[in-house]
């Protein structure tokens, strides 16, 4: 009999990871069942979502408080349902704050648990590894250095590569991407990515738009492109109007619904919120300026957990500031515009960065779906 999987993911990047995993699992067990909390990419592969992943898409400390009762009730109800009708394996895809306690409960009851994407205990939250050890029978790691670090803490893990590295070509086609999006071929393009959550857009979109206004005054040939979710479009358009950026035909800003990969392929440089998207920008070989801003109290809590001088994934993986970062009060429109302008004015620096990003890309390319499925099959065999 083909196995039954329970899965939980909490944001768009996790939906993509889980969908790729489902591709591998279904190639091994075509009639498998997969249920839990997921997104549209998972649904396209037959996943039965009892709740949509959007219900979990809350980030930060202060920001989560208004949703805490609902999230705890959802996790409790889900756990009760899975204990009453036990899956063969539970796979938690990222979302550690939601998944770890659920995984601990299920594992204590004898249900095998897999966690896909190790929390960045090596960068921000060292204590998370202790909870991970209780939560997961096996961890699927997307960075090559993680299994050895986890083994030192008694956590079984497998490096499966970063699935996004297989989705992005080693040499992105800028011309084709611009043609696809209807963007001008003869102008330099800056991609603005202020995040995929409303809280991120609230704290970053205004800064990004103001920086774009400053850049436009300095470089009249620039065009800007901003991919966003339908639910956030009104917010980013309001920020654009406040910054005086025109969005009509012939305007300086094109707002897209989705298509962030096409926007990164099309651009010359990106101003981008810290997060998974920064790694995607690196895989597209695009120079970037990383920024982040959050409520003051959340930042004070986060700052105390920081273990490394970098927050952007390209810098963490390089263990160096290969791209600039501007956090909290440092993320001013003037500073962001100046840093983007430095990339526009330094083509030789861009070439060096692209060579570095190509090496990173090749390191992260693996047959993720097969390696992850192999690890899960071994766990099932136990």
Backbone torsions as a table, in degrees:
resi	resn	phi	psi	omega
1	UNK	NA	135.4	177.3
2	UNK	-69.0	145.6	-173.2
3	UNK	-73.2	163.2	175.0
4	UNK	-112.6	126.9	-178.2
5	UNK	-111.2	140.3	166.5
6	UNK	-108.0	138.7	-176.6
7	UNK	-140.7	149.6	175.4
8	UNK	-138.9	127.4	169.6
9	UNK	-134.6	154.9	-170.2
10	UNK	-123.1	3.8	179.5
11	UNK	-158.4	174.6	-172.5
12	UNK	-60.6	-41.9	-179.2
13	UNK	-65.1	-37.4	177.2
14	UNK	-67.5	-34.0	176.4
15	UNK	-60.7	-42.5	178.5
16	UNK	-65.4	-43.7	178.3
17	UNK	-61.3	-46.0	-178.8
18	UNK	-65.7	-36.1	179.0
19	UNK	-64.4	-41.6	177.6
20	UNK	-65.3	-38.8	176.1
21	UNK	-63.2	-42.4	178.7
22	UNK	-60.9	-36.1	176.1
23	UNK	-58.3	-45.6	179.2
24	UNK	-66.5	-43.7	-179.7
25	UNK	-62.8	-42.3	-178.0
26	UNK	-70.4	-27.7	175.2
27	UNK	-68.8	-27.0	178.7
28	UNK	-88.4	-40.2	-178.1
29	UNK	-131.2	85.3	-172.1
30	UNK	-58.6	-28.5	-176.5
31	UNK	-101.3	21.3	-179.1
32	UNK	-62.1	160.0	173.0
33	UNK	-115.0	137.5	178.1
34	UNK	-136.4	128.2	-173.2
35	UNK	-143.6	160.4	175.0
36	UNK	140.6	-126.1	-179.1
37	UNK	-120.3	122.7	-176.7
38	UNK	-158.2	-176.2	-174.6
39	UNK	-119.6	-170.6	-173.0
40	UNK	-65.1	-36.5	179.3
41	UNK	-65.3	-36.1	176.3
42	UNK	-68.1	-40.8	-179.8
43	UNK	-60.7	-36.1	178.6
44	UNK	-63.1	-18.5	179.9
45	UNK	-104.5	19.2	174.5
46	UNK	88.7	7.5	179.5
47	UNK	-69.1	135.6	178.6
48	UNK	-97.2	106.0	-177.2
49	UNK	-89.4	114.5	174.7
50	UNK	-76.3	-29.4	171.0
51	UNK	-137.2	148.2	176.2
52	UNK	-77.5	148.1	-179.1
53	UNK	-60.9	-25.5	-178.7
54	UNK	-57.8	-23.8	179.2
55	UNK	-66.8	-20.6	-179.3
56	UNK	-101.0	-3.2	-171.1
57	UNK	-79.3	65.1	176.9
58	UNK	-126.1	131.1	-175.1
59	UNK	-126.7	146.5	177.4
60	UNK	106.7	-175.8	-177.8
61	UNK	-102.9	-57.4	179.1
62	UNK	-65.5	-39.8	-174.2
63	UNK	-63.2	-28.7	-175.6
64	UNK	-79.0	-19.3	-172.0
65	UNK	-56.9	-43.9	179.8
66	UNK	-63.9	-19.4	-176.6
67	UNK	-105.0	0.1	-168.7
68	UNK	-62.6	-45.3	-177.8
69	UNK	-61.1	-43.5	179.6
70	UNK	-62.9	-43.0	-178.7
71	UNK	-66.0	-41.8	179.1
72	UNK	-65.1	-39.3	178.7
73	UNK	-66.3	-39.8	178.8
74	UNK	-63.5	-44.7	-179.7
75	UNK	-64.2	-40.7	179.5
76	UNK	-64.3	-45.1	-180.0
77	UNK	-63.3	-42.2	178.6
78	UNK	-63.1	-44.5	178.5
79	UNK	-60.7	-43.4	178.0
80	UNK	-58.7	-43.5	-177.7
81	UNK	-65.7	-40.5	-179.1
82	UNK	-72.9	-31.4	176.6
83	UNK	-73.3	-30.1	178.5
84	UNK	-76.2	-32.3	-179.4
85	UNK	-132.7	86.4	-163.7
86	UNK	-73.4	128.2	172.7
87	UNK	-77.6	166.2	175.9
88	UNK	-73.9	-35.1	179.3
89	UNK	-147.7	142.4	169.6
90	UNK	-106.4	132.0	177.4
91	UNK	-119.1	113.2	173.2
92	UNK	-93.3	121.4	-177.3
93	UNK	-102.3	104.9	-178.5
94	UNK	55.5	-140.2	178.8
95	UNK	42.9	54.6	-173.0
96	UNK	-63.0	-33.8	-177.2
97	UNK	-64.8	-28.6	176.0
98	UNK	-89.9	-44.3	-168.4
99	UNK	-77.7	-34.5	-171.8
100	UNK	-60.5	-47.5	-179.2
101	UNK	-65.6	-36.0	176.2
102	UNK	-65.2	-43.5	179.7
103	UNK	-63.3	-40.8	178.6
104	UNK	-60.3	-44.6	-179.3
105	UNK	-62.7	-44.8	-177.8
106	UNK	-70.2	-41.6	-178.9
107	UNK	-65.4	-40.2	177.8
108	UNK	-61.3	-26.3	178.9
109	UNK	-90.6	5.4	174.8
110	UNK	94.2	7.3	177.3
111	UNK	-88.6	123.8	178.6
112	UNK	-61.1	140.0	-177.1
113	UNK	-127.3	139.1	176.4
114	UNK	-124.6	136.5	173.5
115	UNK	-115.0	123.1	-177.1
116	UNK	-101.0	112.6	-176.8
117	UNK	95.3	106.5	176.0
118	UNK	-66.2	137.7	172.3
119	UNK	-63.4	151.7	-175.2
120	UNK	-80.0	60.8	-179.9
121	UNK	-63.6	-21.8	179.7
122	UNK	-79.9	-7.8	-178.2
123	UNK	-119.7	-41.4	-171.0
124	UNK	-125.0	-49.3	-166.2
125	UNK	-126.1	84.6	-175.3
126	UNK	-60.4	-34.5	-177.1
127	UNK	-68.4	-19.0	-178.5
128	UNK	-61.2	-29.8	-176.9
129	UNK	-66.1	-31.7	177.8
130	UNK	-66.5	-40.4	178.1
131	UNK	-70.8	-36.6	178.0
132	UNK	-60.6	-38.6	179.8
133	UNK	-61.4	-35.7	177.4
134	UNK	-77.1	-27.3	-170.1
135	UNK	-86.8	-38.1	-166.3
136	UNK	-117.4	131.8	168.5
137	UNK	-70.3	-32.1	-179.0
138	UNK	-152.2	144.5	179.7
139	UNK	-117.6	133.2	174.2
140	UNK	-98.2	115.5	-172.6
141	UNK	-101.0	142.0	-178.8
142	UNK	-103.8	-3.4	176.3
143	UNK	-122.0	140.0	-168.9
144	UNK	-67.3	-22.9	-176.6
145	UNK	-85.5	-8.6	-170.8
146	UNK	-73.5	-42.3	-177.2
147	UNK	-56.8	-39.4	179.5
148	UNK	-65.1	-41.9	177.8
149	UNK	-63.8	-41.7	-179.7
150	UNK	-67.8	-37.8	179.3
151	UNK	-59.6	-34.9	178.4
152	UNK	-64.5	-20.8	177.4
153	UNK	-102.4	9.8	177.8
154	UNK	78.2	25.8	-178.8
155	UNK	-110.8	123.4	177.8
156	UNK	-74.2	135.0	-174.7
157	UNK	-153.6	157.0	177.7
158	UNK	-133.8	133.1	173.1
159	UNK	-80.8	121.2	-177.3
160	UNK	-114.6	5.2	-176.4
161	UNK	79.8	170.8	177.9
162	UNK	-100.5	115.4	-174.3
163	UNK	-57.2	-31.1	-179.2
164	UNK	-64.3	-27.3	179.1
165	UNK	-64.2	-25.0	177.6
166	UNK	-87.8	-14.8	179.9
167	UNK	-87.3	-18.9	-173.6
168	UNK	-109.8	128.3	-179.2
169	UNK	-66.9	150.9	178.1
170	UNK	-62.2	-32.0	177.8
171	UNK	-123.3	91.4	-178.8
172	UNK	-63.6	147.9	-177.9
173	UNK	-97.9	96.8	-178.1
174	UNK	-64.2	-42.4	-177.9
175	UNK	-62.1	-46.0	-179.3
176	UNK	-64.6	-39.2	-179.9
177	UNK	-64.5	-41.2	178.4
178	UNK	-65.9	-39.1	178.0
179	UNK	-63.3	-43.2	179.8
180	UNK	-59.0	-39.8	-175.6
181	UNK	-92.2	-3.0	-178.6
182	UNK	70.5	32.1	-178.3
183	UNK	-96.8	153.7	-177.9
184	UNK	-67.3	137.8	178.8
185	UNK	-82.1	-21.3	-171.1
186	UNK	-101.8	14.3	179.2
187	UNK	-127.4	152.0	175.2
188	UNK	-77.9	139.6	-172.6
189	UNK	-121.2	133.3	176.0
190	UNK	-111.5	123.3	176.0
191	UNK	-89.8	128.6	177.3
192	UNK	-104.7	119.2	180.0
193	UNK	-127.1	86.6	-176.6
194	UNK	-84.0	12.7	176.2
195	UNK	112.5	166.0	-177.2
196	UNK	-110.5	6.6	177.5
197	UNK	-115.4	149.7	-178.5
198	UNK	-60.2	-37.4	-179.5
199	UNK	-64.9	-37.3	178.4
200	UNK	-66.8	-46.2	179.4
201	UNK	-60.6	-39.4	-179.7
202	UNK	-59.9	-40.1	-174.6
203	UNK	-92.8	-15.4	-174.4
204	UNK	-117.8	-30.4	-171.9
205	UNK	-59.7	-43.0	-179.8
206	UNK	-62.0	-41.3	178.5
207	UNK	-65.4	-42.3	-179.3
208	UNK	-65.2	-41.6	-179.4
209	UNK	-67.1	-40.3	178.5
210	UNK	-64.7	-39.7	176.3
211	UNK	-63.0	-39.3	178.4
212	UNK	-62.8	-39.1	177.2
213	UNK	-61.8	-41.9	177.7
214	UNK	-65.0	-40.6	179.7
215	UNK	-66.0	-40.6	-179.5
216	UNK	-62.3	-36.5	178.5
217	UNK	-67.4	-32.7	-178.8
218	UNK	-85.0	-34.2	-178.0
219	UNK	-126.3	89.2	-174.2
220	UNK	-61.9	-17.7	-178.0
221	UNK	-82.8	-5.7	-173.9
222	UNK	-70.7	145.0	168.4
223	UNK	-126.5	146.5	-176.8
224	UNK	-116.2	144.6	176.4
225	UNK	-132.3	136.8	-176.0
226	UNK	-134.0	107.6	174.3
227	UNK	-83.3	138.3	-179.8
228	UNK	-149.4	174.1	176.4
229	UNK	-88.6	151.2	-179.9
230	UNK	-52.7	-39.0	-177.7
231	UNK	-68.2	-18.4	-177.2
232	UNK	-106.3	-2.0	-174.6
233	UNK	-59.5	-43.8	-179.0
234	UNK	-61.1	-36.7	-179.3
235	UNK	-66.3	-44.5	-177.7
236	UNK	-72.7	-33.4	178.3
237	UNK	-68.2	-35.6	175.9
238	UNK	-63.7	-44.0	177.9
239	UNK	-62.3	-37.4	179.1
240	UNK	-66.0	-43.6	179.7
241	UNK	-63.6	-39.6	178.9
242	UNK	-63.5	-30.2	179.3
243	UNK	-88.5	-0.8	178.7
244	UNK	75.9	24.9	179.7
245	UNK	-94.1	118.7	-177.5
246	UNK	-77.7	140.9	-178.1
247	UNK	-120.2	4.8	-179.5
248	UNK	-78.8	179.9	178.3
249	UNK	-56.5	128.1	-177.4
250	UNK	83.1	5.2	-179.8
251	UNK	-77.1	-177.5	-175.9
252	UNK	-96.6	-9.5	-177.2
253	UNK	-128.9	129.5	172.4
254	UNK	-109.7	120.4	177.6
255	UNK	-99.0	126.7	-178.7
256	UNK	-110.3	150.7	169.1
257	UNK	-96.6	110.5	-173.8
258	UNK	71.7	-150.6	175.5
259	UNK	61.6	34.9	-179.8
260	UNK	-65.2	-34.6	178.7
261	UNK	-65.9	-40.7	177.6
262	UNK	-64.3	-37.8	179.1
263	UNK	-64.7	-40.9	178.7
264	UNK	-68.1	-38.5	177.4
265	UNK	-64.7	-33.3	-174.3
266	UNK	-81.1	-23.4	-167.7
267	UNK	-85.6	166.1	171.7
268	UNK	-94.5	-30.6	179.8
269	UNK	-156.8	154.7	179.6
270	UNK	-129.9	141.6	169.8
271	UNK	-102.9	118.8	-160.2
272	UNK	-142.0	143.7	176.3
273	UNK	-74.3	142.0	177.4
274	UNK	-59.9	135.9	-178.8
275	UNK	152.2	-166.3	-178.6
276	UNK	-57.5	-32.7	-177.7
277	UNK	-60.3	-26.7	179.4
278	UNK	-67.7	-34.6	175.6
279	UNK	-68.7	-39.6	177.2
280	UNK	-61.0	-41.5	177.8
281	UNK	-61.9	-39.0	178.1
282	UNK	-64.6	-39.9	179.5
283	UNK	-69.0	-25.6	172.6
284	UNK	-82.3	1.2	177.5
285	UNK	62.8	35.7	-177.9
286	UNK	-104.8	131.4	172.0
287	UNK	-62.0	150.0	-174.8
288	UNK	-147.3	160.8	168.8
289	UNK	-122.3	120.6	-176.9
290	UNK	-95.7	136.2	178.6
291	UNK	-138.6	154.0	170.7
292	UNK	-155.4	146.0	176.9
293	UNK	-149.5	137.2	-178.4
294	UNK	-145.2	171.6	177.5
295	UNK	-54.3	147.1	-173.5
296	UNK	-55.2	-46.1	-176.7
297	UNK	-65.7	-40.9	177.4
298	UNK	-60.6	-40.1	-179.9
299	UNK	-65.8	-39.6	179.1
300	UNK	-62.4	-39.9	178.6
301	UNK	-67.9	-46.8	-177.9
302	UNK	-63.9	-41.9	-177.7
303	UNK	-59.1	-35.6	179.8
304	UNK	-70.5	-15.6	-178.9
305	UNK	-98.0	-4.7	-173.9
306	UNK	-71.0	128.1	-177.2
307	UNK	-108.7	-14.1	-177.8
308	UNK	-130.9	162.0	-179.1
309	UNK	-76.6	-5.8	-176.4
310	UNK	-114.9	153.1	172.4
311	UNK	-119.7	-26.8	-179.8
312	UNK	-76.2	135.8	-177.1
313	UNK	-57.9	-41.3	178.3
314	UNK	-58.8	-37.2	179.3
315	UNK	-74.4	-38.7	178.1
316	UNK	-61.9	-44.0	-178.6
317	UNK	-69.2	-33.2	178.1
318	UNK	-83.7	-16.1	-174.0
319	UNK	55.3	41.3	-180.0
320	UNK	-165.1	159.5	177.2
321	UNK	-84.0	77.4	177.7
322	UNK	-77.4	-21.4	172.8
323	UNK	-133.6	150.3	-176.5
324	UNK	-74.8	149.2	177.0
325	UNK	-125.3	138.1	176.7
326	UNK	-132.0	115.4	-174.3
327	UNK	-118.2	143.5	177.1
328	UNK	52.5	-123.4	-174.1
329	UNK	-67.4	-18.1	177.3
330	UNK	-74.1	-17.7	-176.4
331	UNK	-84.0	62.1	177.9
332	UNK	-88.0	153.3	177.2
333	UNK	-55.3	-39.9	-179.9
334	UNK	-62.3	-45.2	-178.7
335	UNK	-66.5	-41.7	-180.0
336	UNK	-64.9	-44.1	-179.9
337	UNK	-63.7	-41.5	-179.8
338	UNK	-63.3	-40.0	-178.4
339	UNK	-69.5	-39.7	175.5
340	UNK	-63.9	-42.5	178.8
341	UNK	-60.8	-32.8	178.8
342	UNK	-63.4	-39.5	175.4
343	UNK	-65.9	-42.0	-178.8
344	UNK	-62.8	-30.4	-176.5
345	UNK	-93.5	-0.4	-171.5
346	UNK	-129.4	70.5	-178.0
347	UNK	-60.4	-32.5	179.6
348	UNK	-68.2	-36.6	175.4
349	UNK	-63.5	-37.8	179.3
350	UNK	-63.7	-43.0	179.7
351	UNK	-61.6	-44.4	178.4
352	UNK	-60.8	-42.8	-180.0
353	UNK	-64.4	-41.3	179.8
354	UNK	-62.4	-37.8	176.3
355	UNK	-62.8	-42.2	178.2
356	UNK	-63.7	-43.8	-178.7
357	UNK	-67.1	-31.4	176.6
358	UNK	-63.6	-43.5	178.0
359	UNK	-62.8	-41.2	177.5
360	UNK	-61.0	-44.4	-178.9
361	UNK	-57.5	-46.5	-178.2
362	UNK	-65.3	-32.8	177.9
363	UNK	-67.7	-34.3	-174.8
364	UNK	-87.8	-10.1	-179.0
365	UNK	-78.9	116.9	174.8
366	UNK	-145.5	167.5	174.3
367	UNK	-82.0	78.6	-170.6
368	UNK	-59.0	-46.8	-176.2
369	UNK	-61.2	-43.3	-178.9
370	UNK	-68.8	-46.3	-178.8
371	UNK	-62.2	-41.5	178.6
372	UNK	-66.1	-41.6	179.4
373	UNK	-65.6	-39.7	176.5
374	UNK	-58.5	-44.6	-179.0
375	UNK	-64.2	-40.6	-179.9
376	UNK	-69.2	-37.2	178.8
377	UNK	-63.4	-39.9	177.5
378	UNK	-63.1	-38.2	178.0
379	UNK	-66.2	-40.9	177.0
380	UNK	-62.0	-38.1	-177.8
381	UNK	-65.5	-25.7	178.2
382	UNK	-67.5	NA	NA
